Amino acid sequence: MIDVKGLQKNYGGLQVLKGVDLTINKGDCVVLVGPSGCGKSTFLRLINQLETLTGGEIDVDGEMIGYKYVDKDGKQVLQTLNDKEVAEQRSKLGMVFQRFNLFPHMTALENVMIPALIGGEKQSDAEQEAKRILDFLSLSDRLGHKPAQLSGGEKQRVAVARALINRPSVILADEPSGSLDSKNKIELHKLFFDLRDEFKQTFVIVTHDETLARMTDRTLFMKDGSIVSPASVEE
């Protein structure tokens, strides 16, 4: 499902990711842990094309992220994508952020519909799908509420619903429970597994939460821009 080879990211002279190799299978729920500044969030942003990679390859479900292979003089070469192609790739990925990133002037329903409308869905179809997902997340009585009228847990569930609206094959979550209290953290963690079972997505989650790390199928450890053994993180 996700195949990363030699992934590198530099900011000027600072090398943040140092040749990461990683394979994540379809339907896996994987957590990436490690100290602050080790490159975890950068890794997610590269997959979601919020950053451009310096070197290496990212393949999601058989498609190169940010690039495509083209025939040139009888050879297969990599070519960068145009804005439309990037948008099409990004629609296959859902992103959940720590701070929700909801539009304050829009209702929960409207916030969830936005990615579908941007993707060209009819208003009626986007609304129907948004209502279906919000109902699954027990938010059917909050459709007309704006973010200021929602609890922290409800805001995060709206953000999750927004990530699901285009039926992406992969959900990327960056510290999704970082702004939640203990009760809502537990509920969110359970929700991820319910969603995996219901919608069959692959989850890649960056977190410092040890409870969530213990619940997932696989925990990956990052230190100084590389995937390492657990013992290396503890040193």
Disulfide bonds with the S-S distance in Angstrom:
none
